[in-house]
């Protein structure tokens, strides 16, 4: 089972709110996920980001690949390098 760390969209039309989750690559974007790892709210200034850093490090250690957007969020927060 390949795992990705990615965003799932919540919120209403034109007011997005995202969850950062660890999910199987075959599950749909807003479908079933393995674990909730944090949140991302781009509608406030500056963008509100909360992360469970220990669990993110665990999933990265297990071989989970973050998407490009999640990778940039993690770099901004200082959780992941490169």
C-alpha distances in whole Angstrom, upper triangle without the diagonal:
4,6,10,13,15,18,19,23,25,29,31,33,34,33,29,27,24,21,19,15,12,10,7,8,9,11,15,16,18,16,14,13,11,14,18,18,22,24,26,29,31,34,35,37,36,32,31,28,27,24,22,22,21,18,17,18,16,13,14,15,11,11,10,12,15,17,20,22,20,20,24,24,23,25,28,28,27,24,22,24,24
4,7,10,13,16,17,21,24,27,30,31,32,31,27,25,22,19,17,14,10,9,6,6,8,11,14,15,17,16,14,12,12,14,17,17,20,22,23,27,28,31,33,34,33,29,28,25,24,22,21,21,20,17,15,16,15,11,12,13,10,8,7,9,11,13,16,18,17,17,21,21,20,22,25,25,24,21,19,21,21
4,7,9,13,14,18,21,24,27,28,29,28,24,22,18,16,13,10,7,6,5,6,9,10,13,13,15,14,12,10,9,11,13,13,16,18,20,23,25,28,29,31,29,26,25,22,21,18,17,17,17,14,12,14,12,8,10,11,9,7,5,7,9,11,14,16,13,14,18,18,17,19,22,21,21,18,17,19,19
4,6,10,12,15,18,22,25,26,26,25,21,19,15,13,10,8,6,6,6,6,10,10,12,11,13,13,12,10,10,11,12,12,14,16,17,20,21,24,26,28,26,22,22,19,18,16,16,16,16,13,11,13,13,9,9,12,11,9,5,5,6,7,11,12,10,11,14,15,14,16,19,19,19,16,14,17,17
4,7,10,13,16,20,23,24,24,22,18,16,12,10,7,6,4,6,9,9,13,12,13,11,13,13,13,10,10,10,10,9,10,12,13,17,18,21,23,24,22,19,18,15,15,12,12,13,14,11,8,11,11,8,9,12,11,10,6,6,4,6,10,10,7,9,12,11,11,14,16,15,16,13,12,15,15
4,7,10,13,16,19,20,20,19,15,13,10,8,6,6,6,7,10,9,12,11,11,8,10,12,12,10,11,11,10,10,10,11,11,14,15,19,20,22,21,17,17,14,14,13,14,15,16,14,11,14,15,12,12,16,15,14,10,9,6,6,9,8,6,9,11,11,11,14,16,16,17,15,14,17,17
4,6,10,13,15,17,16,15,11,10,6,6,5,6,9,9,12,12,14,12,11,8,8,11,12,10,13,12,10,10,9,9,8,11,12,15,17,19,18,15,14,12,13,12,14,16,18,16,13,17,18,15,15,19,19,17,14,12,9,8,10,8,7,11,12,11,12,15,16,16,18,16,16,19,19
4,7,10,13,14,15,14,10,8,5,5,7,7,10,10,13,13,14,11,9,6,5,8,10,9,12,12,10,11,11,9,10,12,13,15,18,20,20,16,16,14,14,14,16,18,20,17,16,19,20,17,18,22,21,20,16,15,13,12,14,12,11,15,16,14,16,19,19,19,21,20,20,23,23
4,7,9,11,11,10,7,6,5,7,9,11,14,13,16,16,17,14,11,8,6,10,13,13,16,15,13,14,12,10,10,10,11,13,16,19,19,15,15,14,15,16,18,21,23,20,19,22,23,21,22,25,24,24,20,19,16,14,16,13,13,17,17,15,18,21,20,20,23,22,22,25,25
4,7,9,11,9,6,5,6,7,11,12,16,16,19,19,20,16,14,11,8,11,14,14,17,16,13,15,13,10,10,10,12,12,15,18,19,15,15,15,15,17,19,21,24,21,20,24,25,22,24,27,27,26,22,22,19,18,19,16,16,20,20,17,20,23,22,22,25,23,24,27,28
4,7,8,6,5,5,8,10,14,16,19,19,22,23,23,20,17,14,12,15,17,18,20,19,16,18,15,12,11,10,11,11,13,17,18,15,14,15,16,19,21,24,26,24,23,27,28,26,27,31,30,30,26,25,22,21,21,18,18,22,22,19,22,25,23,23,26,26,27,30,30
4,6,5,6,8,11,14,17,19,22,22,25,25,25,22,19,16,14,17,19,20,24,23,20,21,19,16,15,12,13,12,15,18,20,17,17,19,20,22,25,27,30,28,27,31,31,29,30,34,33,33,29,28,25,23,24,20,21,25,24,22,25,27,26,26,29,29,30,33,33
4,5,7,10,13,16,19,21,24,24,26,25,26,23,19,17,15,18,21,22,26,25,22,24,21,18,16,14,14,12,16,19,21,18,19,20,22,24,27,30,32,30,29,32,33,31,32,36,35,34,30,29,26,23,23,20,22,25,24,23,26,28,27,27,31,30,31,33,34
4,6,10,13,16,19,21,25,25,27,26,27,24,21,18,17,20,23,24,27,26,23,24,21,17,15,12,11,10,13,16,18,16,17,19,21,24,27,29,32,30,28,32,33,31,31,35,35,34,30,28,25,22,22,19,20,24,22,21,24,26,24,25,29,29,30,32,32
4,7,10,14,17,19,23,23,26,26,27,24,21,17,16,20,22,22,25,24,20,21,18,14,12,9,9,7,10,14,15,13,14,16,18,21,24,26,29,27,26,29,31,29,30,33,33,32,29,27,24,22,22,18,19,22,21,19,22,24,22,23,26,26,28,30,30
4,7,10,13,16,19,20,23,22,23,20,18,14,13,16,19,19,22,20,17,18,15,11,9,7,7,7,11,14,15,12,12,13,16,18,21,23,26,24,22,26,27,25,26,30,30,29,25,23,20,18,18,15,16,19,18,16,19,22,20,20,24,23,24,27,27
4,7,10,13,17,18,21,21,22,19,17,14,12,15,17,17,19,17,14,14,11,8,6,5,7,8,10,14,14,10,10,11,12,14,17,20,22,21,19,23,24,22,23,27,27,26,23,22,18,17,18,14,14,17,17,14,17,20,18,18,21,21,22,25,26
4,7,9,13,14,17,18,19,17,15,11,10,13,15,13,16,14,11,11,9,6,5,6,8,10,13,15,15,11,10,10,11,12,15,17,20,18,16,20,21,19,20,23,23,23,19,18,15,14,15,11,11,14,15,12,14,17,16,16,19,18,19,22,23
4,6,10,11,15,16,18,15,14,11,10,12,12,11,12,10,7,8,6,4,6,9,11,14,15,18,17,13,12,10,9,10,12,14,17,14,13,17,18,16,17,20,20,20,16,16,13,13,15,12,10,14,15,12,13,17,17,16,18,17,18,21,22
4,7,10,13,14,17,14,14,11,11,13,13,10,11,9,6,5,5,5,7,11,13,16,17,19,18,14,12,10,9,8,10,12,14,11,10,13,14,12,13,17,17,16,13,13,10,10,12,10,8,11,12,10,10,14,14,13,16,13,14,18,19
4,6,10,11,14,12,12,10,10,11,10,7,7,6,5,5,7,9,11,14,16,19,21,23,21,18,16,13,12,10,10,12,14,10,9,13,13,10,12,15,14,14,11,11,10,11,14,12,10,13,15,13,13,16,17,16,18,15,15,19,20
4,7,9,12,11,12,11,12,11,10,6,5,5,7,7,10,12,14,18,20,23,24,26,25,21,19,16,15,12,12,13,13,10,9,12,11,8,10,13,11,11,8,9,9,11,14,14,11,13,16,15,14,17,19,18,19,15,15,18,19
4,6,8,7,9,9,10,9,7,4,5,7,9,10,13,15,16,20,21,24,26,28,27,23,22,19,18,16,15,17,17,13,12,15,14,10,12,15,13,12,9,10,10,11,15,15,13,15,18,17,17,20,22,21,22,19,18,21,22
4,5,6,9,10,12,10,8,7,7,10,13,14,17,18,20,23,25,27,29,31,30,27,25,23,22,19,19,20,20,16,15,17,16,12,14,16,13,12,9,11,12,13,16,17,15,17,20,20,19,22,24,24,25,21,20,23,23
4,6,8,9,12,11,10,10,11,13,15,16,18,19,20,23,24,27,29,31,30,26,26,23,23,21,21,21,22,18,17,19,18,14,15,17,15,13,10,10,11,11,14,16,15,16,19,20,19,22,24,24,25,22,20,22,22
4,7,9,12,10,10,10,12,15,17,19,21,22,23,25,26,29,31,34,33,29,28,26,26,24,24,25,25,21,20,22,21,17,18,20,18,16,14,14,15,14,18,19,18,20,23,23,23,26,28,28,28,26,24,26,26
4,7,8,6,6,8,10,13,15,17,19,19,20,23,24,26,29,31,31,27,26,24,23,22,22,23,24,20,19,22,21,17,19,21,19,17,14,15,15,14,18,18,17,20,22,22,22,25,27,27,28,25,24,27,26
4,6,5,7,9,12,15,15,17,18,18,19,21,22,24,27,29,29,25,25,23,23,22,23,24,25,22,20,23,23,19,21,23,21,20,17,16,16,14,17,17,17,19,22,21,22,25,26,26,28,26,25,27,27
4,6,8,9,13,14,13,15,16,15,15,17,18,20,23,26,25,21,21,19,20,19,20,22,23,20,19,22,22,18,19,23,21,20,16,15,14,12,15,14,14,17,19,18,19,22,23,23,25,23,22,25,25
4,7,8,12,13,12,15,15,14,15,16,18,19,22,25,25,21,20,19,19,19,20,22,24,20,19,23,22,19,21,24,23,22,18,18,16,15,17,16,15,19,20,19,20,24,24,24,26,24,24,27,27
4,7,10,12,12,15,16,16,18,19,21,23,26,28,28,24,23,21,21,20,21,23,24,20,20,23,22,19,21,24,21,21,18,18,17,16,19,18,17,21,23,21,22,26,26,26,28,25,25,28,28
4,7,9,11,14,16,16,18,21,23,25,27,30,29,25,24,22,21,19,19,21,22,18,18,21,20,17,19,22,19,19,16,17,17,17,20,20,18,21,23,22,22,26,27,26,27,25,25,28,28
4,6,8,10,13,14,16,19,22,24,26,28,27,24,22,19,18,16,16,18,18,14,14,17,16,13,16,18,16,16,13,14,14,15,18,18,15,18,21,19,19,23,24,23,24,21,21,24,25
4,7,10,13,15,18,21,23,26,27,30,28,25,23,20,18,16,14,16,15,12,12,15,13,10,14,15,13,14,12,14,14,16,19,19,16,18,21,20,19,22,24,22,23,20,20,23,24
4,6,9,12,15,18,21,24,25,27,26,22,20,17,14,12,11,13,13,9,10,13,11,10,13,15,13,15,12,14,14,16,19,18,15,17,20,18,17,20,21,20,21,17,18,22,23
4,6,8,12,15,18,20,21,23,22,19,16,13,11,9,9,12,12,9,10,13,13,11,14,17,16,17,14,15,14,15,18,16,13,16,18,15,15,19,19,17,19,16,17,21,23
4,7,10,14,17,19,20,22,20,17,14,11,9,6,5,8,9,7,7,10,11,10,12,14,14,15,13,14,12,14,16,14,11,13,15,12,11,15,16,14,15,12,14,17,20
4,7,10,13,16,16,18,16,13,11,7,5,4,6,9,11,10,9,13,14,13,14,17,18,18,15,16,13,14,16,14,11,13,14,11,11,14,14,12,14,12,14,18,20
4,7,10,12,13,15,14,10,8,6,5,7,9,12,15,13,12,16,17,16,17,21,21,21,18,18,14,15,16,13,11,14,14,11,12,15,14,12,16,14,16,20,21
4,6,9,10,12,11,7,6,5,7,9,12,14,17,16,14,18,20,18,19,22,23,22,19,18,15,14,14,11,10,13,12,9,11,14,12,12,15,15,16,19,20
4,6,7,9,9,6,5,6,9,12,15,17,21,20,18,21,23,22,23,26,27,26,23,22,18,17,17,13,13,16,14,11,14,17,14,14,18,18,19,22,23
4,6,8,8,5,7,8,12,14,18,20,23,22,20,23,25,24,24,28,28,27,24,22,18,17,16,12,13,16,14,11,15,16,14,14,18,19,20,22,23
4,7,8,7,8,11,14,17,21,23,26,25,23,27,29,27,27,31,32,31,28,26,22,21,20,16,17,19,17,15,18,20,17,18,21,22,24,26,27
4,6,5,7,10,13,17,20,22,25,25,24,26,29,28,28,31,33,32,29,27,23,22,21,18,18,20,18,15,18,20,16,17,20,21,23,26,27
3,5,8,11,14,18,21,22,26,26,24,27,30,29,29,32,33,33,30,28,24,23,22,18,18,20,17,15,18,19,15,16,19,21,23,25,26
4,6,9,13,16,19,20,24,24,22,24,27,27,26,29,31,31,28,26,22,21,20,16,17,18,15,13,15,16,12,13,16,18,20,22,23
4,6,10,13,17,18,21,21,19,22,25,24,23,27,28,28,25,23,19,18,17,14,14,15,13,10,13,14,11,11,15,16,18,20,22
4,7,10,14,15,19,19,17,20,23,22,22,25,27,27,24,23,19,19,18,15,14,16,14,11,13,15,12,11,15,15,18,20,22
4,7,10,12,15,15,14,16,19,18,19,22,23,23,20,19,16,16,16,13,11,13,12,8,10,12,10,8,12,12,14,17,19
4,7,9,12,12,12,14,17,17,17,20,21,22,19,19,16,17,18,15,12,14,14,10,10,13,12,9,12,11,14,18,20
4,6,9,9,8,11,13,13,14,16,18,18,16,16,14,16,17,14,11,13,13,10,9,12,12,9,11,9,12,15,18
4,6,6,6,9,10,11,12,14,16,17,15,16,14,17,19,17,13,15,16,13,11,14,15,11,12,10,12,16,19
4,6,5,6,9,10,10,12,14,16,14,15,14,17,18,17,13,13,15,12,9,12,13,10,10,7,9,13,16
4,5,5,6,9,10,11,12,15,14,16,15,18,20,20,16,16,18,16,13,15,16,13,13,9,11,15,18
4,5,5,6,9,10,11,13,11,14,13,16,19,18,14,15,17,15,13,16,17,15,14,11,12,16,18
4,5,5,6,8,10,11,9,11,10,13,15,15,11,11,14,12,9,12,14,12,12,8,9,12,15
4,6,5,6,9,10,10,11,11,15,17,17,13,12,15,14,11,13,15,13,12,8,8,11,14
4,6,5,6,9,9,12,13,16,19,19,15,15,18,17,14,16,19,17,15,12,12,14,17
4,5,5,6,5,9,10,13,16,17,13,13,17,16,13,16,18,17,16,12,12,14,16
4,5,5,5,7,8,12,14,15,12,11,14,14,11,13,16,15,14,10,9,11,13
4,5,7,10,12,16,18,19,16,15,18,18,15,16,19,18,16,13,11,13,14
4,6,9,12,15,18,20,17,16,20,19,17,19,22,20,19,16,14,16,17
4,6,10,13,15,18,15,14,18,18,16,17,21,20,19,15,13,15,15
4,7,10,13,14,12,11,15,16,13,16,19,18,18,14,12,14,15
4,7,9,12,10,9,13,14,12,14,17,17,17,14,11,13,12
4,6,8,6,6,9,10,9,11,14,14,14,12,10,12,12
4,6,5,6,9,10,10,12,14,15,16,14,12,14,13
4,6,5,6,9,10,11,12,14,15,14,12,13,11
4,5,5,6,9,10,11,13,14,14,13,14,13
4,5,5,6,9,10,11,12,11,10,12,12
4,5,5,6,9,10,10,9,7,9,9
4,5,5,6,9,10,10,9,10,9
4,5,5,6,9,9,9,11,12
4,5,5,6,5,5,8,10
4,5,5,6,5,6,8
4,6,8,9,10,11
4,6,8,10,13
4,6,7,10
4,7,10
4,7
4
